[in-house]
Amino acid sequence: MLTERDLALMAGLKRDYPVLYYALYHHRTHKGKPLDFKNNLWMKQVYADDSRFMVFIKSTQNGITEYLTCRDLVRASRKRNVFHVLPNDQILQRYKHERVDRTIENTLEYKKFIIAGSNNVHLLQCANAGTIAYVASGSASQFTEFAADDIVIDESDRCEQENLAMAPERLSFSDDPAQLWVSNPTIVGYGIDEMFSNTDQMHWHIKCGCGAVITPDFFKHVIRQVDDGQFMVIDPDWQRPGDPAHMVCDKCGRKWSKNEAGVWIPLNPGAMRRGYRLSKLFTARTSIGELVQNYIDAEKDDTKMTRFYNADLGLAFTAPGAKLTDEMLDDAVTDWKPGYRPDNGVCVAGIDVGGHNHMVIGHITPGVPGVQIIDMQAVRTPEEVIDLLHKYKVRCFVIDAMPETRMSIQIADRAGGFRCFFSKGKKDTVNGNIITTDRTAALDNVKAGILSGGLRLPVNARSVPDFYAHMTASTRVFDENGNGGEGSYDWREGSKPDHYFLATAYLSMAARILVMAR
């Protein structure tokens, strides 16, 4: 039986840390089970944290989905409107039906404050006037009109980034606005990885018996590099793949279990935003031995290695060869002088429109494979674009059709070029002066051209302002939710612009159109 002191402590917990209170005493998962704080010591502070801006960079299967479900329901029960964004409708419906609805059905306290008949796939209303709106990131129309106190951006790296920029606007009328961003990371410097770098960077630290307080690190406490590209498992009892393994303290050699006592410590104290990094080294049911096996399986497969870093370690990762590098561009530089064009050939161009119109102009010489790029410039006005096209007597060009639709139409119509639309999975099709193609394939062609010699750069390429930066900004990553769940590759530009990269893709299209026409 609970004593008066117990009841007083519970009342204080409910008042001051309501999410933690419901998680400890009432919450039941979609499988009808209570939350396991005993074997997940890292969770208690997360559930108690009510920071106004939180960022979670995480591995998979670590319990954060359960945390979001609990947090949304509790905060909505306290008269707060929650705007919860997920990558697409398919994920949204699966999350809502399989996690939220089943959790409510299994948790008596939640059922008490849900208004009967108010629960549908996109909306859930509480008796105390709080509402949860579930929104797919691909629908711009859903990012309007809902006045929120909390926004939750779930798997933010896999959401439509342009629409996410509108999400904070939903907080404009709140007296106490709060934001929570959570995602598996993808590439270095992109999305959740960049956001986490601007937080206080909370890391879980294990307290070893020797007195050391250490952040678990797979490459320091599980495996150790012994030679260039060669690693060994540190646990002396591990013999072969499939054997159990442990983390080992690098100070005293003591073995750790996953559920060692620990504490959250910020590595960037003083930052205004709260950030947590979650790894399977101390979360989830995946054993250390299984992590070792996953790493061994991934050693010769960049896609698997990316998945290991992102999903198992909660770390951003850029696979070797997944992007153009300065060295690759240097290798494509020739002694061709900028602006030079011999009489026996024709010029083609690619144009990426925007605040500045980035132009890449190339020369096709009869009998010489590929395209020699001869000029790269950023100009402001349509007139400057057309002047450059006339200067080089460009025979064929492709211009970005979106989002500056008027400008692209104006330039294409006046100078006789093609407007390009990207469509996922679409092979090159030409209809009048419209070309439709797959964005990933178009950018793949640029990388292949640079590496094979099909695209050659002028001698001054490195000195052209922003050219190298734009060409190396994007990274080719695997999206496991793409192509209807079958997975697909996409080029992501991260936080830096990639205008010249796109302009070079349009240049390649123009060259192909001209060759086919001839």
PAVEX-380587 format. One record per residue (C-alpha): residue number from 1; residue in one letter; chain; x, y, z. Coordinates in steps of 0.001 Angstrom, whole numbers, padded with zeros to 6 digits. Layout:
<sites>
SITE  martor  fike  marmar        u        v        w
SITE     NUM     A       A        X        Y        Z
...
</sites>
This chain:
<sites>
SITE  martor  fike  marmar        u        v        w
SITE       1     M       A   000000   000000   000000
SITE       2     L       A   001246   003462  -000851
SITE       3     T       A   002121   005702   002092
SITE       4     E       A   001232   009387   002338
SITE       5     R       A   004828   010178   001511
SITE       6     D       A   004625   008024  -001639
SITE       7     L       A   001418   009763  -002678
SITE       8     A       A   002966   013189  -002075
SITE       9     L       A   006010   012270  -004159
SITE      10     M       A   003787   011014  -006985
SITE      11     A       A   001682   014199  -006858
SITE      12     G       A   004817   016326  -007075
SITE      13     L       A   006129   014220  -009956
SITE      14     K       A   002828   014545  -011809
SITE      15     R       A   002888   018317  -011329
SITE      16     D       A   006544   018992  -012180
SITE      17     Y       A   007425   016133  -014568
SITE      18     P       A   004128   014916  -016042
SITE      19     V       A   005628   012960  -018964
SITE      20     L       A   007907   011015  -016623
SITE      21     Y       A   005006   010477  -014198
SITE      22     Y       A   002760   008913  -016846
SITE      23     A       A   005678   006884  -018230
SITE      24     L       A   006473   005425  -014794
SITE      25     Y       A   002964   004710  -013512
SITE      26     H       A   000484   004505  -016383
SITE      27     H       A   001937   004171  -019891
SITE      28     R       A   001520   000841  -021649
SITE      29     T       A   003171   000211  -024997
SITE      30     H       A   001387  -000874  -028160
SITE      31     K       A   002144  -004412  -026950
SITE      32     G       A   000508  -003751  -023582
SITE      33     K       A   003769  -003677  -021597
SITE      34     P       A   005029  -001054  -019120
SITE      35     L       A   008157   000903  -019943
SITE      36     D       A   011380  -000694  -018718
SITE      37     F       A   013369   002000  -016922
SITE      38     K       A   015314  -000586  -014908
SITE      39     N       A   017172  -001887  -017959
SITE      40     N       A   017273   001488  -019702
SITE      41     L       A   018842   003776  -017133
SITE      42     W       A   019430   006497  -019730
SITE      43     M       A   015673   007072  -020234
SITE      44     K       A   014633   008768  -016995
SITE      45     Q       A   016289   012127  -017690
SITE      46     V       A   014913   012156  -021253
SITE      47     Y       A   011343   011686  -020002
SITE      48     A       A   011841   014360  -017338
SITE      49     D       A   013335   016926  -019726
SITE      50     D       A   010957   019730  -020733
SITE      51     S       A   013467   021916  -022599
SITE      52     R       A   011848   024206  -025132
SITE      53     F       A   014097   023103  -027994
SITE      54     M       A   015332   019506  -028124
SITE      55     V       A   017221   017558  -030766
SITE      56     F       A   017600   013764  -030742
SITE      57     I       A   020164   012206  -033082
SITE      58     K       A   019610   008506  -032690
SITE      59     S       A   020101   004918  -033685
SITE      60     T       A   017067   002771  -034468
SITE      61     Q       A   015082   000682  -031966
SITE      62     N       A   015970   002733  -028918
SITE      63     G       A   012550   003582  -027489
SITE      64     I       A   012273   007164  -028718
SITE      65     T       A   009110   006369  -030714
SITE      66     E       A   007505   005256  -027437
SITE      67     Y       A   008741   008453  -025793
SITE      68     L       A   007208   010629  -028523
SITE      69     T       A   003871   008839  -028192
SITE      70     C       A   003821   009344  -024430
SITE      71     R       A   005011   012947  -024651
SITE      72     D       A   002435   013929  -027309
SITE      73     L       A  -000489   012464  -025348
SITE      74     V       A   000534   013918  -021998
SITE      75     R       A   001214   017394  -023366
SITE      76     A       A  -002065   017386  -025304
SITE      77     S       A  -003874   016387  -022099
SITE      78     R       A  -002526   019590  -020532
SITE      79     K       A  -004203   021877  -023098
SITE      80     R       A  -001318   022014  -025539
SITE      81     N       A  -001701   021630  -029302
SITE      82     V       A   000889   019282  -030796
SITE      83     F       A   001908   019367  -034473
SITE      84     H       A   003592   016013  -035194
SITE      85     V       A   005263   015695  -038612
SITE      86     L       A   006292   012364  -040175
SITE      87     P       A   008043   011746  -043529
SITE      88     N       A   005045   010529  -045573
SITE      89     D       A   001470   009272  -045385
SITE      90     Q       A   002462   005614  -045337
SITE      91     I       A   004695   006066  -042287
SITE      92     L       A   002144   008375  -040672
SITE      93     Q       A  -000705   005877  -040946
SITE      94     R       A   001438   002999  -039710
SITE      95     Y       A   002650   005007  -036717
SITE      96     K       A  -000827   006288  -035860
SITE      97     H       A  -002618   002934  -036095
SITE      98     E       A   000071   000578  -034810
SITE      99     R       A   001658   002737  -032100
SITE     100     V       A  -000615   005575  -030991
SITE     101     D       A  -004039   003913  -031220
SITE     102     R       A  -002864   000666  -029632
SITE     103     T       A  -001069   002535  -026842
SITE     104     I       A  -004261   004446  -026059
SITE     105     E       A  -006254   001220  -026073
SITE     106     N       A  -003795  -000346  -023603
SITE     107     T       A  -003494   002680  -021272
SITE     108     L       A  -006534   003451  -019132
SITE     109     E       A  -005353   006931  -018145
SITE     110     Y       A  -004998   007960  -021793
SITE     111     K       A  -008476   006714  -022678
SITE     112     K       A  -009899   008923  -019915
SITE     113     F       A  -008923   012178  -021621
SITE     114     I       A  -009456   011313  -025306
SITE     115     I       A  -012746   012722  -026633
SITE     116     A       A  -014861   009859  -027973
SITE     117     G       A  -015127   009933  -031767
SITE     118     S       A  -012384   012565  -032156
SITE     119     N       A  -009588   010136  -032991
SITE     120     N       A  -008785   009730  -036680
SITE     121     V       A  -005603   009218  -038651
SITE     122     H       A  -004718   012940  -038761
SITE     123     L       A  -006311   014348  -035605
SITE     124     L       A  -006733   013416  -031951
SITE     125     Q       A  -008539   015656  -029439
SITE     126     C       A  -008340   015651  -025645
SITE     127     A       A  -011095   016586  -023216
SITE     128     N       A  -008988   019439  -021839
SITE     129     A       A  -008987   021101  -025305
SITE     130     G       A  -005539   019949  -026414
SITE     131     T       A  -005192   018501  -029935
SITE     132     I       A  -002579   016404  -031739
SITE     133     A       A  -002316   016882  -035516
SITE     134     Y       A  -000420   014196  -037446
SITE     135     V       A   000996   015606  -040665
SITE     136     A       A   002865   014108  -043642
SITE     137     S       A   005857   016257  -044585
SITE     138     G       A   005167   016024  -048311
SITE     139     S       A   001856   017893  -048084
SITE     140     A       A   002516   021643  -047970
SITE     141     S       A  -001200   022367  -047446
SITE     142     Q       A  -001121   020573  -044071
SITE     143     F       A   001454   023064  -042777
SITE     144     T       A  -001096   025872  -042587
SITE     145     E       A  -003824   026997  -040174
SITE     146     F       A  -003066   024697  -037214
SITE     147     A       A  -001985   026799  -034203
SITE     148     A       A   000506   024697  -032230
SITE     149     D       A   002277   024896  -028884
SITE     150     D       A   004582   021966  -029711
SITE     151     I       A   006033   020878  -033018
SITE     152     V       A   007536   017396  -033268
SITE     153     I       A   009535   016648  -036414
SITE     154     D       A   009877   012859  -036557
SITE     155     E       A   012634   011364  -038777
SITE     156     S       A   013453   014863  -039966
SITE     157     D       A   016255   013821  -042341
SITE     158     R       A   013733   011815  -044374
SITE     159     C       A   011114   014573  -044479
SITE     160     E       A   010537   017077  -047288
SITE     161     Q       A   013022   019737  -046227
SITE     162     E       A   011309   022648  -047987
SITE     163     N       A   008060   022042  -046083
SITE     164     L       A   009841   021616  -042740
SITE     165     A       A   010904   025248  -042960
SITE     166     M       A   007230   026175  -042494
SITE     167     A       A   006726   024079  -039344
SITE     168     P       A   008020   026633  -036774
SITE     169     E       A   005468   029125  -038128
SITE     170     R       A   002770   026991  -036441
SITE     171     L       A   004112   028238  -033081
SITE     172     S       A   003546   031931  -033816
SITE     173     F       A   000592   032328  -031443
SITE     174     S       A   001801   030118  -028584
SITE     175     D       A   002673   031643  -025203
SITE     176     D       A   005015   028731  -024496
SITE     177     P       A   006319   027305  -027798
SITE     178     A       A   008423   024135  -027885
SITE     179     Q       A   010222   022249  -030644
SITE     180     L       A   011481   018654  -030766
SITE     181     W       A   013450   017311  -033735
SITE     182     V       A   014376   013646  -033942
SITE     183     S       A   015970   011491  -036627
SITE     184     N       A   018429   008829  -037571
SITE     185     P       A   021316   010794  -039069
SITE     186     T       A   022295   010461  -042709
SITE     187     I       A   025302   012363  -044054
SITE     188     V       A   027804   014544  -042247
SITE     189     G       A   026707   018178  -041979
SITE     190     Y       A   023148   017536  -043071
SITE     191     G       A   019843   017825  -041219
SITE     192     I       A   019854   016364  -037714
SITE     193     D       A   023661   016102  -037675
SITE     194     E       A   024014   019844  -038243
SITE     195     M       A   021216   020650  -035761
SITE     196     F       A   022816   018518  -033052
SITE     197     S       A   026129   020348  -033475
SITE     198     N       A   024352   023539  -032327
SITE     199     T       A   023031   021994  -029080
SITE     200     D       A   024643   021255  -025716
SITE     201     Q       A   025377   017743  -027101
SITE     202     M       A   024360   015491  -024225
SITE     203     H       A   026228   012152  -024328
SITE     204     W       A   025620   009158  -022070
SITE     205     H       A   028669   008491  -019889
SITE     206     I       A   029247   005161  -018162
SITE     207     K       A   030797   005104  -014697
SITE     208     C       A   033521   002456  -014685
SITE     209     G       A   034669   000785  -011458
SITE     210     C       A   038105   002372  -011920
SITE     211     G       A   036567   005820  -011516
SITE     212     A       A   036619   006777  -015200
SITE     213     V       A   033466   008371  -016642
SITE     214     I       A   033502   007536  -020340
SITE     215     T       A   031250   007949  -023375
SITE     216     P       A   030813   004524  -025041
SITE     217     D       A   032590   004544  -028401
SITE     218     F       A   032462   001549  -030757
SITE     219     F       A   035892   002310  -032213
SITE     220     K       A   037469   002775  -028805
SITE     221     H       A   035708   000339  -026477
SITE     222     V       A   034566  -002472  -028821
SITE     223     I       A   037080  -002640  -031668
SITE     224     R       A   040543  -001116  -032131
SITE     225     Q       A   042423  -000253  -035319
SITE     226     V       A   045596  -002353  -035650
SITE     227     D       A   046573  -001407  -039203
SITE     228     D       A   045327   000696  -042080
SITE     229     G       A   041738  -000471  -042569
SITE     230     Q       A   042146  -003409  -040150
SITE     231     F       A   040459  -003706  -036757
SITE     232     M       A   040396  -006215  -033922
SITE     233     V       A   037749  -006876  -031247
SITE     234     I       A   039063  -005685  -027875
SITE     235     D       A   037165  -008183  -025701
SITE     236     P       A   039821  -010918  -025052
SITE     237     D       A   037132  -013615  -024788
SITE     238     W       A   035753  -012930  -028257
SITE     239     Q       A   037054  -015487  -030744
SITE     240     R       A   034919  -015475  -033891
SITE     241     P       A   031824  -013883  -035464
SITE     242     G       A   028725  -014884  -033548
SITE     243     D       A   030458  -014927  -030154
SITE     244     P       A   029173  -012566  -027454
SITE     245     A       A   031266  -009450  -026869
SITE     246     H       A   031507  -006628  -024347
SITE     247     M       A   032672  -003065  -024284
SITE     248     V       A   036016  -002737  -022530
SITE     249     C       A   037212   000253  -020520
SITE     250     D       A   040228   001811  -022246
SITE     251     K       A   041563   002927  -018842
SITE     252     C       A   041530  -000285  -016800
SITE     253     G       A   040423  -003079  -019165
SITE     254     R       A   037245  -003856  -017208
SITE     255     K       A   034320  -005224  -019246
SITE     256     W       A   031051  -003272  -019330
SITE     257     S       A   027518  -004486  -019848
SITE     258     K       A   025133  -002300  -021842
SITE     259     N       A   023127  -001375  -018750
SITE     260     E       A   025907   000100  -016646
SITE     261     A       A   025016   003022  -014391
SITE     262     G       A   025669   006295  -016160
SITE     263     V       A   024938   009978  -016410
SITE     264     W       A   024148   012469  -019197
SITE     265     I       A   026949   015029  -019604
SITE     266     P       A   026926   017908  -022125
SITE     267     L       A   029980   018166  -024373
SITE     268     N       A   028971   021675  -025444
SITE     269     P       A   027739   023211  -022171
SITE     270     G       A   026093   026587  -022318
SITE     271     A       A   024337   026066  -025652
SITE     272     M       A   020753   027332  -025720
SITE     273     R       A   019355   024117  -027223
SITE     274     R       A   019253   020654  -025673
SITE     275     G       A   020565   017716  -027706
SITE     276     Y       A   020796   013974  -027016
SITE     277     R       A   022828   011380  -028908
SITE     278     L       A   021446   007829  -028659
SITE     279     S       A   023411   004741  -029688
SITE     280     K       A   022790   001004  -029556
SITE     281     L       A   025909   000808  -027408
SITE     282     F       A   023609   001625  -024472
SITE     283     T       A   020039   001437  -025858
SITE     284     A       A   017850  -001189  -027500
SITE     285     R       A   018109  -004965  -027303
SITE     286     T       A   020900  -005342  -029846
SITE     287     S       A   023863  -006969  -028135
SITE     288     I       A   027460  -005800  -028499
SITE     289     G       A   028182  -009117  -030241
SITE     290     E       A   025492  -008347  -032811
SITE     291     L       A   026990  -004893  -033393
SITE     292     V       A   030371  -006505  -034021
SITE     293     Q       A   028738  -008866  -036528
SITE     294     N       A   026963  -005951  -038250
SITE     295     Y       A   030295  -004149  -038602
SITE     296     I       A   032029  -007241  -040034
SITE     297     D       A   029184  -007678  -042554
SITE     298     A       A   029505  -004025  -043586
SITE     299     E       A   033282  -003811  -044052
SITE     300     K       A   033161  -004315  -047834
SITE     301     D       A   029749  -002781  -048541
SITE     302     D       A   029362   001012  -048408
SITE     303     T       A   025567   000815  -048165
SITE     304     K       A   025742  -001560  -045191
SITE     305     M       A   028466   000536  -043569
SITE     306     T       A   026328   003656  -043929
SITE     307     R       A   023462   001752  -042337
SITE     308     F       A   025740   000588  -039501
SITE     309     Y       A   026829   004138  -038679
SITE     310     N       A   023360   005685  -039044
SITE     311     A       A   021135   002969  -037562
SITE     312     D       A   023415   001229  -035033
SITE     313     L       A   025722   003990  -033806
SITE     314     G       A   023485   007015  -034427
SITE     315     L       A   026316   008720  -036307
SITE     316     A       A   026271   010610  -039602
SITE     317     F       A   028396   008956  -042269
SITE     318     T       A   029585   009891  -045729
SITE     319     A       A   030683   006751  -047574
SITE     320     P       A   033910   006943  -049605
SITE     321     G       A   033000   007602  -053220
SITE     322     A       A   029502   008852  -052317
SITE     323     K       A   030330   012377  -053448
SITE     324     L       A   032687   014312  -055658
SITE     325     T       A   035860   015512  -053970
SITE     326     D       A   038315   018291  -054697
SITE     327     E       A   040825   015637  -055764
SITE     328     M       A   038390   014152  -058297
SITE     329     L       A   037763   017605  -059734
SITE     330     D       A   041504   018324  -059882
SITE     331     D       A   041977   015130  -061894
SITE     332     A       A   039384   016374  -064415
SITE     333     V       A   041220   019690  -064997
SITE     334     T       A   042876   020080  -068395
SITE     335     D       A   045137   022764  -069856
SITE     336     W       A   042175   024173  -071797
SITE     337     K       A   042066   027944  -071355
SITE     338     P       A   038767   029402  -070059
SITE     339     G       A   036548   030855  -072781
SITE     340     Y       A   038458   029261  -075655
SITE     341     R       A   036340   027607  -078338
SITE     342     P       A   037758   026341  -081631
SITE     343     D       A   035782   026749  -084851
SITE     344     N       A   035201   023024  -085365
SITE     345     G       A   032565   022351  -082755
SITE     346     V       A   029508   023642  -080908
SITE     347     C       A   028725   024938  -077439
SITE     348     V       A   026105   023646  -074995
SITE     349     A       A   025054   025037  -071605
SITE     350     G       A   023285   024205  -068352
SITE     351     I       A   021579   026823  -066174
SITE     352     D       A   020380   026546  -062566
SITE     353     V       A   018068   029472  -061794
SITE     354     G       A   017602   031278  -058498
SITE     355     G       A   018813   034473  -056809
SITE     356     H       A   021805   034032  -059085
SITE     357     N       A   021657   032059  -062319
SITE     358     H       A   024562   029637  -062298
SITE     359     M       A   025714   028781  -065802
SITE     360     V       A   028092   026087  -067019
SITE     361     I       A   029091   026276  -070680
SITE     362     G       A   030811   023458  -072521
SITE     363     H       A   032280   022762  -075931
SITE     364     I       A   031751   019613  -078003
SITE     365     T       A   034594   018979  -080445
SITE     366     P       A   034029   016543  -083353
SITE     367     G       A   035960   013320  -082836
SITE     368     V       A   036634   014070  -079148
SITE     369     P       A   034408   012184  -076680
SITE     370     G       A   032549   014100  -074003
SITE     371     V       A   032331   017782  -073188
SITE     372     Q       A   035072   020285  -072408
SITE     373     I       A   033708   022846  -069938
SITE     374     I       A   034950   026289  -070889
SITE     375     D       A   033135   028738  -068604
SITE     376     M       A   031304   028810  -065261
SITE     377     Q       A   029568   031993  -064151
SITE     378     A       A   026850   033246  -061794
SITE     379     V       A   024788   036102  -063264
SITE     380     R       A   021721   037879  -061923
SITE     381     T       A   019322   038782  -064715
SITE     382     P       A   017736   036915  -067644
SITE     383     E       A   019383   039429  -069964
SITE     384     E       A   022841   038479  -068669
SITE     385     V       A   022013   034799  -069191
SITE     386     I       A   020935   035416  -072772
SITE     387     D       A   024002   037584  -073443
SITE     388     L       A   026277   034693  -072393
SITE     389     L       A   024312   032236  -074536
SITE     390     H       A   024763   034545  -077525
SITE     391     K       A   028423   035215  -076735
SITE     392     Y       A   029249   031504  -076959
SITE     393     K       A   026744   030831  -079757
SITE     394     V       A   025247   028051  -077640
SITE     395     R       A   023513   025517  -079879
SITE     396     C       A   021571   023726  -077119
SITE     397     F       A   020930   024459  -073435
SITE     398     V       A   018824   023086  -070573
SITE     399     I       A   017525   025298  -067777
SITE     400     D       A   016020   024429  -064408
SITE     401     A       A   012220   024737  -064699
SITE     402     M       A   011550   025144  -060965
SITE     403     P       A   011014   027067  -058780
SITE     404     E       A   011611   030253  -060848
SITE     405     T       A   009045   029217  -063440
SITE     406     R       A   008571   032609  -065080
SITE     407     M       A   012286   033196  -065496
SITE     408     S       A   012946   029738  -066932
SITE     409     I       A   010074   030133  -069428
SITE     410     Q       A   011292   033592  -070400
SITE     411     I       A   014872   032452  -071033
SITE     412     A       A   013934   029172  -072748
SITE     413     D       A   011437   030871  -075075
SITE     414     R       A   013692   033788  -075979
SITE     415     A       A   016856   031763  -076549
SITE     416     G       A   015380   028459  -077714
SITE     417     G       A   016306   026072  -074895
SITE     418     F       A   014807   023197  -072926
SITE     419     R       A   013208   023414  -069481
SITE     420     C       A   013928   020507  -067124
SITE     421     F       A   011531   018947  -064615
SITE     422     F       A   012648   016228  -062230
SITE     423     S       A   010404   013206  -061705
SITE     424     K       A   011410   010261  -059527
SITE     425     G       A   012205   007171  -061590
SITE     426     K       A   011489   008935  -064893
SITE     427     K       A   013784   008217  -067830
SITE     428     D       A   014724   011060  -070174
SITE     429     T       A   011641   012162  -072111
SITE     430     V       A   011399   015201  -074355
SITE     431     N       A   008084   016852  -075204
SITE     432     G       A   008481   020085  -077146
SITE     433     N       A   010950   022134  -075143
SITE     434     I       A   010266   020205  -071890
SITE     435     I       A   012639   017480  -070703
SITE     436     T       A   011636   015251  -067786
SITE     437     T       A   014203   013078  -066052
SITE     438     D       A   015209   011467  -062754
SITE     439     R       A   017249   013787  -060531
SITE     440     T       A   019434   011030  -059065
SITE     441     A       A   020276   009676  -062514
SITE     442     A       A   021085   013183  -063779
SITE     443     L       A   023541   013849  -060951
SITE     444     D       A   024978   010330  -061241
SITE     445     N       A   025863   011228  -064838
SITE     446     V       A   027848   014240  -063646
SITE     447     K       A   029924   012190  -061231
SITE     448     A       A   030458   009467  -063834
SITE     449     G       A   031481   012089  -066392
SITE     450     I       A   034023   013684  -064049
SITE     451     L       A   035562   010313  -063165
SITE     452     S       A   035607   008912  -066708
SITE     453     G       A   036879   012005  -068498
SITE     454     G       A   033572   012632  -070228
SITE     455     L       A   033381   015996  -068470
SITE     456     R       A   036628   017977  -068458
SITE     457     L       A   037329   021216  -066602
SITE     458     P       A   039275   024292  -067737
SITE     459     V       A   042638   025144  -066226
SITE     460     N       A   041119   027823  -063928
SITE     461     A       A   038362   025593  -062472
SITE     462     R       A   039604   025713  -058878
SITE     463     S       A   039725   029513  -058867
SITE     464     V       A   036118   030004  -060065
SITE     465     P       A   034206   031316  -057008
SITE     466     D       A   032021   028604  -055385
SITE     467     F       A   032493   026079  -058208
SITE     468     Y       A   034359   023445  -056198
SITE     469     A       A   032167   024067  -053140
SITE     470     H       A   028955   023550  -055133
SITE     471     M       A   030275   020496  -056959
SITE     472     T       A   031244   018765  -053694
SITE     473     A       A   028234   019818  -051575
SITE     474     S       A   025934   016906  -052424
SITE     475     T       A   026223   013331  -051211
SITE     476     R       A   024605   010212  -052654
SITE     477     V       A   022732   008460  -049833
SITE     478     F       A   020481   005437  -049548
SITE     479     D       A   016928   006126  -048350
SITE     480     E       A   015428   002902  -047032
SITE     481     N       A   011918   004407  -047170
SITE     482     G       A   012260   005457  -050805
SITE     483     N       A   010642   003800  -053804
SITE     484     G       A   007599   002659  -051857
SITE     485     G       A   009667   001125  -049068
SITE     486     E       A   011997  -000793  -051380
SITE     487     G       A   014782   001750  -050887
SITE     488     S       A   016381   004173  -053299
SITE     489     Y       A   019394   006453  -053677
SITE     490     D       A   019145   010249  -053582
SITE     491     W       A   021604   013110  -053824
SITE     492     R       A   021335   015469  -050838
SITE     493     E       A   023051   018819  -050782
SITE     494     G       A   023234   019160  -047004
SITE     495     S       A   023350   022717  -045708
SITE     496     K       A   025447   024109  -048574
SITE     497     P       A   024272   025107  -052066
SITE     498     D       A   024948   022869  -055082
SITE     499     H       A   023934   025173  -057972
SITE     500     Y       A   026947   024452  -060194
SITE     501     F       A   026460   020706  -059656
SITE     502     L       A   022899   020988  -060976
SITE     503     A       A   023949   023318  -063786
SITE     504     T       A   026542   020744  -064864
SITE     505     A       A   023796   018089  -064865
SITE     506     Y       A   021735   020300  -067187
SITE     507     L       A   024825   020786  -069367
SITE     508     S       A   025152   016998  -069711
SITE     509     M       A   021484   016755  -070701
SITE     510     A       A   021965   019449  -073337
SITE     511     A       A   024931   017553  -074771
SITE     512     R       A   022897   014330  -074965
SITE     513     I       A   019962   016100  -076640
SITE     514     L       A   022260   017655  -079216
SITE     515     V       A   024051   014376  -079966
SITE     516     M       A   020734   012525  -080343
SITE     517     A       A   019351   015252  -082596
SITE     518     R       A   022427   015154  -084837
</sites>
